[in-house]
Amino acid sequence: MCKIERICVGILNQSGQMRKEELARKQMSSVPCPTCGVAAGKRCISYSGGLRFEAHVARKLSAIEALEGK
């Protein structure tokens, strides 16, 4: 986990907001990824061009914000 991911996760855990582990895969893919630019409903792409096993942290955070905003 990179430094930015640890900081973002720490902020989420401290603030008592929804944790990223609580998101279903469908919920995470309901927003476009700001890191790799894939559209909503598609899997994130790694820097080497393959599909990622997990969504980027920025996408997870965007999905949390979208769900909490509803």
Distance bins in CASP14 RR format, pairs under 12 A and 6 or more apart:
PFRMAT RR
TARGET T0000
AUTHOR 0000-0000-0000
RMODE 2
METHOD distances of the structure
MODEL  1
1 7 0 0 0 0 0 1 0 0 0 0 0
1 8 0 0 0 0 1 0 0 0 0 0 0
1 9 1 0 0 1 0 0 0 0 0 0 0
1 10 0 0 0 0 0 1 0 0 0 0 0
1 20 0 0 0 0 0 1 0 0 0 0 0
1 54 0 0 0 0 0 1 0 0 0 0 0
1 56 0 0 0 0 0 1 0 0 0 0 0
1 57 0 0 0 0 1 0 0 0 0 0 0
2 8 0 0 0 0 1 0 0 0 0 0 0
2 9 0 0 0 0 0 1 0 0 0 0 0
2 35 0 0 0 0 0 1 0 0 0 0 0
2 56 0 0 0 0 0 1 0 0 0 0 0
2 57 0 0 0 0 1 0 0 0 0 0 0
2 58 0 0 0 0 0 1 0 0 0 0 0
3 9 0 0 0 0 0 1 0 0 0 0 0
3 10 0 0 0 0 0 1 0 0 0 0 0
3 57 0 0 0 0 0 1 0 0 0 0 0
4 10 0 0 0 0 0 1 0 0 0 0 0
4 11 0 0 0 0 0 1 0 0 0 0 0
4 35 0 0 0 0 0 1 0 0 0 0 0
4 56 0 0 0 0 0 1 0 0 0 0 0
4 57 1 0 0 1 0 0 0 0 0 0 0
4 58 0 0 0 0 1 0 0 0 0 0 0
4 61 0 0 0 0 0 1 0 0 0 0 0
5 11 0 0 0 0 0 1 0 0 0 0 0
5 12 0 0 0 0 0 1 0 0 0 0 0
5 20 0 0 0 0 1 0 0 0 0 0 0
5 35 0 0 0 0 0 1 0 0 0 0 0
5 54 0 0 0 0 0 1 0 0 0 0 0
5 55 0 0 0 0 0 1 0 0 0 0 0
5 56 0 0 0 0 1 0 0 0 0 0 0
5 57 1 0 1 0 0 0 0 0 0 0 0
5 58 0 0 0 0 1 0 0 0 0 0 0
5 59 0 0 0 0 0 1 0 0 0 0 0
5 60 0 0 0 0 1 0 0 0 0 0 0
5 61 0 0 0 0 1 0 0 0 0 0 0
6 12 0 0 0 0 0 1 0 0 0 0 0
6 13 0 0 0 0 0 1 0 0 0 0 0
6 57 0 0 0 0 1 0 0 0 0 0 0
7 13 0 0 0 0 0 1 0 0 0 0 0
7 14 0 0 0 0 0 1 0 0 0 0 0
7 57 0 0 0 0 1 0 0 0 0 0 0
7 61 0 0 0 0 0 1 0 0 0 0 0
8 14 0 0 0 0 0 1 0 0 0 0 0
8 15 0 0 0 0 0 1 0 0 0 0 0
8 17 0 0 0 0 0 1 0 0 0 0 0
8 19 0 0 0 0 0 1 0 0 0 0 0
8 20 0 0 0 0 1 0 0 0 0 0 0
8 56 0 0 0 0 0 1 0 0 0 0 0
8 57 1 0 1 0 0 0 0 0 0 0 0
8 58 0 0 0 0 1 0 0 0 0 0 0
8 59 0 0 0 0 0 1 0 0 0 0 0
8 60 0 0 0 0 1 0 0 0 0 0 0
8 61 1 0 1 0 0 0 0 0 0 0 0
8 62 0 0 0 0 0 1 0 0 0 0 0
8 64 0 0 0 0 1 0 0 0 0 0 0
8 65 0 0 0 0 0 1 0 0 0 0 0
9 15 0 0 0 0 0 1 0 0 0 0 0
9 16 0 0 0 0 0 1 0 0 0 0 0
9 17 0 0 0 0 0 1 0 0 0 0 0
9 19 0 0 0 0 1 0 0 0 0 0 0
9 20 1 0 0 1 0 0 0 0 0 0 0
9 21 0 0 0 0 1 0 0 0 0 0 0
9 57 1 0 0 1 0 0 0 0 0 0 0
9 60 0 0 0 0 1 0 0 0 0 0 0
9 61 0 0 0 0 1 0 0 0 0 0 0
9 64 0 0 0 0 0 1 0 0 0 0 0
10 16 0 0 0 0 0 1 0 0 0 0 0
10 17 0 0 0 0 0 1 0 0 0 0 0
10 19 0 0 0 0 1 0 0 0 0 0 0
10 20 0 0 0 0 0 1 0 0 0 0 0
10 57 0 0 0 0 0 1 0 0 0 0 0
10 61 0 0 0 0 0 1 0 0 0 0 0
11 17 0 0 0 0 1 0 0 0 0 0 0
11 19 0 0 0 0 0 1 0 0 0 0 0
11 20 0 0 0 0 0 1 0 0 0 0 0
11 57 0 0 0 0 0 1 0 0 0 0 0
11 61 0 0 0 0 1 0 0 0 0 0 0
11 64 0 0 0 0 0 1 0 0 0 0 0
12 18 1 0 0 1 0 0 0 0 0 0 0
12 19 1 0 0 1 0 0 0 0 0 0 0
12 20 1 0 0 1 0 0 0 0 0 0 0
12 21 0 0 0 0 0 1 0 0 0 0 0
12 22 0 0 0 0 0 1 0 0 0 0 0
12 23 0 0 0 0 0 1 0 0 0 0 0
12 57 0 0 0 0 1 0 0 0 0 0 0
12 60 0 0 0 0 1 0 0 0 0 0 0
12 61 1 0 0 1 0 0 0 0 0 0 0
12 63 0 0 0 0 0 1 0 0 0 0 0
12 64 1 0 0 1 0 0 0 0 0 0 0
12 65 0 0 0 0 0 1 0 0 0 0 0
12 68 0 0 0 0 0 1 0 0 0 0 0
13 19 1 0 0 1 0 0 0 0 0 0 0
13 20 0 0 0 0 1 0 0 0 0 0 0
13 21 0 0 0 0 0 1 0 0 0 0 0
13 22 0 0 0 0 0 1 0 0 0 0 0
13 64 0 0 0 0 0 1 0 0 0 0 0
15 61 0 0 0 0 0 1 0 0 0 0 0
15 64 0 0 0 0 0 1 0 0 0 0 0
15 65 0 0 0 0 0 1 0 0 0 0 0
15 68 0 0 0 0 0 1 0 0 0 0 0
16 22 0 0 0 0 0 1 0 0 0 0 0
16 64 0 0 0 0 0 1 0 0 0 0 0
16 68 0 0 0 0 0 1 0 0 0 0 0
17 23 0 0 0 0 0 1 0 0 0 0 0
17 60 0 0 0 0 0 1 0 0 0 0 0
17 61 0 0 0 0 1 0 0 0 0 0 0
17 63 0 0 0 0 0 1 0 0 0 0 0
17 64 1 0 0 1 0 0 0 0 0 0 0
17 65 0 0 0 0 1 0 0 0 0 0 0
17 67 0 0 0 0 1 0 0 0 0 0 0
17 68 1 0 0 1 0 0 0 0 0 0 0
17 69 0 0 0 0 0 1 0 0 0 0 0
18 24 0 0 0 0 0 1 0 0 0 0 0
18 27 0 0 0 0 1 0 0 0 0 0 0
18 28 0 0 0 0 0 1 0 0 0 0 0
18 60 0 0 0 0 0 1 0 0 0 0 0
18 61 0 0 0 0 0 1 0 0 0 0 0
18 63 0 0 0 0 1 0 0 0 0 0 0
18 64 1 0 1 0 0 0 0 0 0 0 0
18 65 0 0 0 0 1 0 0 0 0 0 0
18 66 0 0 0 0 0 1 0 0 0 0 0
18 67 1 0 0 1 0 0 0 0 0 0 0
18 68 1 0 0 1 0 0 0 0 0 0 0
18 69 0 0 0 0 0 1 0 0 0 0 0
18 70 0 0 0 0 0 1 0 0 0 0 0
19 60 0 0 0 0 1 0 0 0 0 0 0
19 61 0 0 0 0 0 1 0 0 0 0 0
19 63 0 0 0 0 0 1 0 0 0 0 0
19 64 0 0 0 0 1 0 0 0 0 0 0
19 67 0 0 0 0 0 1 0 0 0 0 0
19 68 0 0 0 0 0 1 0 0 0 0 0
20 27 0 0 0 0 0 1 0 0 0 0 0
20 28 0 0 0 0 1 0 0 0 0 0 0
20 54 0 0 0 0 1 0 0 0 0 0 0
20 55 0 0 0 0 1 0 0 0 0 0 0
20 56 0 0 0 0 0 1 0 0 0 0 0
20 57 1 0 0 1 0 0 0 0 0 0 0
20 58 0 0 0 0 0 1 0 0 0 0 0
20 59 0 0 0 0 1 0 0 0 0 0 0
20 60 1 0 1 0 0 0 0 0 0 0 0
20 61 1 0 0 1 0 0 0 0 0 0 0
20 62 0 0 0 0 0 1 0 0 0 0 0
20 63 0 0 0 0 1 0 0 0 0 0 0
20 64 1 0 0 1 0 0 0 0 0 0 0
20 65 0 0 0 0 0 1 0 0 0 0 0
20 67 0 0 0 0 0 1 0 0 0 0 0
21 27 0 0 0 0 0 1 0 0 0 0 0
21 28 0 0 0 0 0 1 0 0 0 0 0
21 54 0 0 0 0 0 1 0 0 0 0 0
21 60 0 0 0 0 1 0 0 0 0 0 0
21 64 0 0 0 0 0 1 0 0 0 0 0
22 28 0 0 0 0 0 1 0 0 0 0 0
22 60 0 0 0 0 0 1 0 0 0 0 0
22 63 0 0 0 0 0 1 0 0 0 0 0
22 64 0 0 0 0 1 0 0 0 0 0 0
22 67 0 0 0 0 1 0 0 0 0 0 0
22 68 0 0 0 0 0 1 0 0 0 0 0
23 29 0 0 0 0 1 0 0 0 0 0 0
23 30 0 0 0 0 1 0 0 0 0 0 0
23 31 0 0 0 0 0 1 0 0 0 0 0
23 54 0 0 0 0 0 1 0 0 0 0 0
23 55 0 0 0 0 1 0 0 0 0 0 0
23 57 0 0 0 0 0 1 0 0 0 0 0
23 59 0 0 0 0 1 0 0 0 0 0 0
23 60 1 0 0 1 0 0 0 0 0 0 0
23 61 0 0 0 0 0 1 0 0 0 0 0
23 62 0 0 0 0 0 1 0 0 0 0 0
23 63 1 0 1 0 0 0 0 0 0 0 0
23 64 1 0 0 1 0 0 0 0 0 0 0
23 65 0 0 0 0 0 1 0 0 0 0 0
23 66 0 0 0 0 0 1 0 0 0 0 0
23 67 1 0 0 1 0 0 0 0 0 0 0
23 68 0 0 0 0 0 1 0 0 0 0 0
24 30 0 0 0 0 1 0 0 0 0 0 0
24 55 0 0 0 0 0 1 0 0 0 0 0
24 60 0 0 0 0 0 1 0 0 0 0 0
24 63 0 0 0 0 1 0 0 0 0 0 0
24 67 0 0 0 0 0 1 0 0 0 0 0
25 41 0 0 0 0 1 0 0 0 0 0 0
25 42 0 0 0 0 0 1 0 0 0 0 0
25 43 0 0 0 0 1 0 0 0 0 0 0
25 44 0 0 0 0 0 1 0 0 0 0 0
25 52 0 0 0 0 0 1 0 0 0 0 0
25 53 0 0 0 0 0 1 0 0 0 0 0
25 54 0 0 0 0 1 0 0 0 0 0 0
25 55 1 0 0 1 0 0 0 0 0 0 0
25 59 0 0 0 0 0 1 0 0 0 0 0
25 60 0 0 0 0 0 1 0 0 0 0 0
25 63 0 0 0 0 0 1 0 0 0 0 0
26 40 0 0 0 0 0 1 0 0 0 0 0
26 41 0 0 0 0 1 0 0 0 0 0 0
26 43 0 0 0 0 0 1 0 0 0 0 0
26 55 0 0 0 0 0 1 0 0 0 0 0
26 63 0 0 0 0 1 0 0 0 0 0 0
26 67 0 0 0 0 0 1 0 0 0 0 0
27 40 0 0 0 0 0 1 0 0 0 0 0
27 41 0 0 0 0 0 1 0 0 0 0 0
27 55 0 0 0 0 1 0 0 0 0 0 0
27 59 0 0 0 0 0 1 0 0 0 0 0
27 60 0 0 0 0 1 0 0 0 0 0 0
27 62 0 0 0 0 0 1 0 0 0 0 0
27 63 1 0 1 0 0 0 0 0 0 0 0
27 64 0 0 0 0 1 0 0 0 0 0 0
27 65 0 0 0 0 0 1 0 0 0 0 0
27 66 0 0 0 0 1 0 0 0 0 0 0
27 67 1 0 0 1 0 0 0 0 0 0 0
27 68 0 0 0 0 0 1 0 0 0 0 0
27 70 0 0 0 0 0 1 0 0 0 0 0
28 38 0 0 0 0 0 1 0 0 0 0 0
28 40 0 0 0 0 1 0 0 0 0 0 0
28 41 0 0 0 0 1 0 0 0 0 0 0
28 42 0 0 0 0 0 1 0 0 0 0 0
28 43 0 0 0 0 1 0 0 0 0 0 0
28 44 0 0 0 0 1 0 0 0 0 0 0
28 52 0 0 0 0 0 1 0 0 0 0 0
28 54 0 0 0 0 1 0 0 0 0 0 0
28 55 1 0 1 0 0 0 0 0 0 0 0
28 56 0 0 0 0 1 0 0 0 0 0 0
28 57 0 0 0 0 0 1 0 0 0 0 0
28 58 0 0 0 0 0 1 0 0 0 0 0
28 59 1 0 0 1 0 0 0 0 0 0 0
28 60 1 0 1 0 0 0 0 0 0 0 0
28 61 0 0 0 0 0 1 0 0 0 0 0
28 62 0 0 0 0 1 0 0 0 0 0 0
28 63 1 0 1 0 0 0 0 0 0 0 0
28 64 0 0 0 0 1 0 0 0 0 0 0
28 66 0 0 0 0 0 1 0 0 0 0 0
28 67 0 0 0 0 1 0 0 0 0 0 0
29 38 0 0 0 0 1 0 0 0 0 0 0
29 39 0 0 0 0 1 0 0 0 0 0 0
29 40 1 0 0 1 0 0 0 0 0 0 0
29 41 1 0 1 0 0 0 0 0 0 0 0
29 42 1 0 0 1 0 0 0 0 0 0 0
29 43 1 0 0 1 0 0 0 0 0 0 0
29 44 0 0 0 0 1 0 0 0 0 0 0
29 51 0 0 0 0 0 1 0 0 0 0 0
29 52 0 0 0 0 0 1 0 0 0 0 0
29 54 0 0 0 0 0 1 0 0 0 0 0
29 55 1 0 0 1 0 0 0 0 0 0 0
29 56 0 0 0 0 0 1 0 0 0 0 0
29 59 0 0 0 0 1 0 0 0 0 0 0
29 60 0 0 0 0 0 1 0 0 0 0 0
29 62 0 0 0 0 0 1 0 0 0 0 0
29 63 0 0 0 0 1 0 0 0 0 0 0
29 66 0 0 0 0 0 1 0 0 0 0 0
30 39 0 0 0 0 0 1 0 0 0 0 0
30 40 1 0 1 0 0 0 0 0 0 0 0
30 41 1 0 0 1 0 0 0 0 0 0 0
30 42 0 0 0 0 0 1 0 0 0 0 0
30 55 0 0 0 0 0 1 0 0 0 0 0
30 59 0 0 0 0 1 0 0 0 0 0 0
30 60 0 0 0 0 0 1 0 0 0 0 0
30 62 0 0 0 0 1 0 0 0 0 0 0
30 63 1 0 0 1 0 0 0 0 0 0 0
30 64 0 0 0 0 0 1 0 0 0 0 0
30 65 0 0 0 0 0 1 0 0 0 0 0
30 66 1 0 0 1 0 0 0 0 0 0 0
30 67 0 0 0 0 1 0 0 0 0 0 0
30 70 0 0 0 0 0 1 0 0 0 0 0
31 37 0 0 0 0 0 1 0 0 0 0 0
31 38 0 0 0 0 0 1 0 0 0 0 0
31 39 0 0 0 0 1 0 0 0 0 0 0
31 40 1 0 1 0 0 0 0 0 0 0 0
31 41 0 0 0 0 1 0 0 0 0 0 0
31 42 0 0 0 0 0 1 0 0 0 0 0
31 44 0 0 0 0 0 1 0 0 0 0 0
31 55 0 0 0 0 1 0 0 0 0 0 0
31 56 0 0 0 0 0 1 0 0 0 0 0
31 58 0 0 0 0 1 0 0 0 0 0 0
31 59 1 0 0 1 0 0 0 0 0 0 0
31 60 0 0 0 0 1 0 0 0 0 0 0
31 61 0 0 0 0 1 0 0 0 0 0 0
31 62 1 0 1 0 0 0 0 0 0 0 0
31 63 1 0 1 0 0 0 0 0 0 0 0
31 64 0 0 0 0 1 0 0 0 0 0 0
31 65 0 0 0 0 1 0 0 0 0 0 0
31 66 1 0 1 0 0 0 0 0 0 0 0
31 67 0 0 0 0 1 0 0 0 0 0 0
31 69 0 0 0 0 0 1 0 0 0 0 0
31 70 0 0 0 0 0 1 0 0 0 0 0
32 38 1 0 0 1 0 0 0 0 0 0 0
32 39 1 0 1 0 0 0 0 0 0 0 0
32 40 1 0 1 0 0 0 0 0 0 0 0
32 41 0 0 0 0 1 0 0 0 0 0 0
32 42 0 0 0 0 1 0 0 0 0 0 0
32 44 0 0 0 0 0 1 0 0 0 0 0
32 55 0 0 0 0 0 1 0 0 0 0 0
32 56 0 0 0 0 0 1 0 0 0 0 0
32 58 0 0 0 0 0 1 0 0 0 0 0
32 59 1 0 0 1 0 0 0 0 0 0 0
32 62 1 0 0 1 0 0 0 0 0 0 0
32 63 0 0 0 0 0 1 0 0 0 0 0
32 66 0 0 0 0 0 1 0 0 0 0 0
33 39 0 0 0 0 1 0 0 0 0 0 0
33 40 0 0 0 0 1 0 0 0 0 0 0
33 41 0 0 0 0 1 0 0 0 0 0 0
33 42 0 0 0 0 1 0 0 0 0 0 0
33 43 0 0 0 0 1 0 0 0 0 0 0
33 44 1 0 1 0 0 0 0 0 0 0 0
33 45 0 0 0 0 1 0 0 0 0 0 0
33 46 0 0 0 0 0 1 0 0 0 0 0
33 51 0 0 0 0 0 1 0 0 0 0 0
33 52 0 0 0 0 1 0 0 0 0 0 0
33 54 0 0 0 0 0 1 0 0 0 0 0
33 55 1 0 0 1 0 0 0 0 0 0 0
33 56 1 0 1 0 0 0 0 0 0 0 0
33 57 0 0 0 0 0 1 0 0 0 0 0
33 58 1 0 0 1 0 0 0 0 0 0 0
33 59 1 0 1 0 0 0 0 0 0 0 0
33 60 0 0 0 0 1 0 0 0 0 0 0
33 61 0 0 0 0 0 1 0 0 0 0 0
33 62 1 0 0 1 0 0 0 0 0 0 0
33 63 0 0 0 0 1 0 0 0 0 0 0
34 40 0 0 0 0 0 1 0 0 0 0 0
34 44 0 0 0 0 0 1 0 0 0 0 0
34 55 0 0 0 0 0 1 0 0 0 0 0
34 56 1 0 0 1 0 0 0 0 0 0 0
34 57 0 0 0 0 0 1 0 0 0 0 0
34 58 1 0 1 0 0 0 0 0 0 0 0
34 59 1 0 0 1 0 0 0 0 0 0 0
34 60 0 0 0 0 0 1 0 0 0 0 0
34 61 0 0 0 0 1 0 0 0 0 0 0
34 62 1 0 0 1 0 0 0 0 0 0 0
34 63 0 0 0 0 0 1 0 0 0 0 0
34 65 0 0 0 0 0 1 0 0 0 0 0
34 66 0 0 0 0 0 1 0 0 0 0 0
35 44 1 0 0 1 0 0 0 0 0 0 0
35 45 0 0 0 0 1 0 0 0 0 0 0
35 46 0 0 0 0 0 1 0 0 0 0 0
35 47 0 0 0 0 1 0 0 0 0 0 0
35 52 0 0 0 0 1 0 0 0 0 0 0
35 54 0 0 0 0 0 1 0 0 0 0 0
35 55 0 0 0 0 1 0 0 0 0 0 0
35 56 1 1 0 0 0 0 0 0 0 0 0
35 57 1 0 0 1 0 0 0 0 0 0 0
35 58 1 0 1 0 0 0 0 0 0 0 0
35 59 1 0 0 1 0 0 0 0 0 0 0
35 60 0 0 0 0 0 1 0 0 0 0 0
35 61 0 0 0 0 0 1 0 0 0 0 0
35 62 0 0 0 0 1 0 0 0 0 0 0
36 42 0 0 0 0 1 0 0 0 0 0 0
36 43 0 0 0 0 1 0 0 0 0 0 0
36 44 1 0 1 0 0 0 0 0 0 0 0
36 45 1 0 1 0 0 0 0 0 0 0 0
36 46 1 0 0 1 0 0 0 0 0 0 0
36 47 0 0 0 0 1 0 0 0 0 0 0
36 48 0 0 0 0 0 1 0 0 0 0 0
36 49 0 0 0 0 1 0 0 0 0 0 0
36 50 0 0 0 0 0 1 0 0 0 0 0
36 51 0 0 0 0 0 1 0 0 0 0 0
36 52 0 0 0 0 1 0 0 0 0 0 0
36 55 0 0 0 0 1 0 0 0 0 0 0
36 56 1 0 0 1 0 0 0 0 0 0 0
36 57 0 0 0 0 0 1 0 0 0 0 0
36 58 0 0 0 0 1 0 0 0 0 0 0
36 59 0 0 0 0 1 0 0 0 0 0 0
37 43 0 0 0 0 0 1 0 0 0 0 0
37 44 0 0 0 0 1 0 0 0 0 0 0
37 45 1 0 0 1 0 0 0 0 0 0 0
37 55 0 0 0 0 0 1 0 0 0 0 0
37 56 0 0 0 0 1 0 0 0 0 0 0
37 58 0 0 0 0 0 1 0 0 0 0 0
37 59 0 0 0 0 1 0 0 0 0 0 0
37 62 0 0 0 0 0 1 0 0 0 0 0
38 44 1 0 1 0 0 0 0 0 0 0 0
38 45 1 0 1 0 0 0 0 0 0 0 0
38 46 0 0 0 0 0 1 0 0 0 0 0
38 49 0 0 0 0 0 1 0 0 0 0 0
38 50 0 0 0 0 0 1 0 0 0 0 0
38 51 0 0 0 0 1 0 0 0 0 0 0
38 52 0 0 0 0 1 0 0 0 0 0 0
38 55 0 0 0 0 1 0 0 0 0 0 0
38 56 0 0 0 0 1 0 0 0 0 0 0
38 58 0 0 0 0 0 1 0 0 0 0 0
38 59 0 0 0 0 1 0 0 0 0 0 0
39 45 0 0 0 0 0 1 0 0 0 0 0
39 59 0 0 0 0 0 1 0 0 0 0 0
40 55 0 0 0 0 0 1 0 0 0 0 0
40 59 0 0 0 0 1 0 0 0 0 0 0
40 62 0 0 0 0 0 1 0 0 0 0 0
40 63 0 0 0 0 1 0 0 0 0 0 0
40 66 0 0 0 0 1 0 0 0 0 0 0
41 55 0 0 0 0 0 1 0 0 0 0 0
41 59 0 0 0 0 0 1 0 0 0 0 0
41 63 0 0 0 0 0 1 0 0 0 0 0
42 51 0 0 0 0 1 0 0 0 0 0 0
42 52 0 0 0 0 0 1 0 0 0 0 0
42 55 0 0 0 0 0 1 0 0 0 0 0
42 59 0 0 0 0 0 1 0 0 0 0 0
43 49 0 0 0 0 0 1 0 0 0 0 0
43 50 0 0 0 0 1 0 0 0 0 0 0
43 51 1 0 1 0 0 0 0 0 0 0 0
43 52 1 0 0 1 0 0 0 0 0 0 0
43 53 0 0 0 0 1 0 0 0 0 0 0
43 54 0 0 0 0 1 0 0 0 0 0 0
43 55 1 0 0 1 0 0 0 0 0 0 0
43 56 0 0 0 0 0 1 0 0 0 0 0
43 59 0 0 0 0 0 1 0 0 0 0 0
44 50 0 0 0 0 1 0 0 0 0 0 0
44 51 1 0 0 1 0 0 0 0 0 0 0
44 52 1 0 1 0 0 0 0 0 0 0 0
44 53 0 0 0 0 1 0 0 0 0 0 0
44 54 1 0 0 1 0 0 0 0 0 0 0
44 55 1 0 1 0 0 0 0 0 0 0 0
44 56 1 0 1 0 0 0 0 0 0 0 0
44 57 0 0 0 0 0 1 0 0 0 0 0
44 58 0 0 0 0 1 0 0 0 0 0 0
44 59 1 0 0 1 0 0 0 0 0 0 0
44 60 0 0 0 0 1 0 0 0 0 0 0
44 62 0 0 0 0 0 1 0 0 0 0 0
44 63 0 0 0 0 0 1 0 0 0 0 0
45 51 1 0 0 1 0 0 0 0 0 0 0
45 52 1 0 0 1 0 0 0 0 0 0 0
45 53 0 0 0 0 0 1 0 0 0 0 0
45 55 0 0 0 0 0 1 0 0 0 0 0
45 56 0 0 0 0 1 0 0 0 0 0 0
45 59 0 0 0 0 0 1 0 0 0 0 0
46 52 1 0 1 0 0 0 0 0 0 0 0
46 53 0 0 0 0 1 0 0 0 0 0 0
46 54 0 0 0 0 0 1 0 0 0 0 0
46 55 0 0 0 0 0 1 0 0 0 0 0
46 56 0 0 0 0 1 0 0 0 0 0 0
47 56 0 0 0 0 0 1 0 0 0 0 0
52 59 0 0 0 0 1 0 0 0 0 0 0
52 60 0 0 0 0 0 1 0 0 0 0 0
54 60 0 0 0 0 1 0 0 0 0 0 0
55 61 0 0 0 0 1 0 0 0 0 0 0
55 62 0 0 0 0 1 0 0 0 0 0 0
55 63 1 0 0 1 0 0 0 0 0 0 0
55 64 0 0 0 0 0 1 0 0 0 0 0
56 62 0 0 0 0 1 0 0 0 0 0 0
56 63 0 0 0 0 0 1 0 0 0 0 0
57 63 0 0 0 0 0 1 0 0 0 0 0
57 64 0 0 0 0 0 1 0 0 0 0 0
58 64 0 0 0 0 0 1 0 0 0 0 0
58 65 0 0 0 0 0 1 0 0 0 0 0
59 65 0 0 0 0 0 1 0 0 0 0 0
59 66 0 0 0 0 0 1 0 0 0 0 0
60 66 0 0 0 0 0 1 0 0 0 0 0
60 67 0 0 0 0 0 1 0 0 0 0 0
61 67 0 0 0 0 0 1 0 0 0 0 0
61 68 0 0 0 0 0 1 0 0 0 0 0
62 68 0 0 0 0 0 1 0 0 0 0 0
62 69 0 0 0 0 0 1 0 0 0 0 0
63 69 0 0 0 0 0 1 0 0 0 0 0
63 70 0 0 0 0 0 1 0 0 0 0 0
64 70 0 0 0 0 0 1 0 0 0 0 0
END
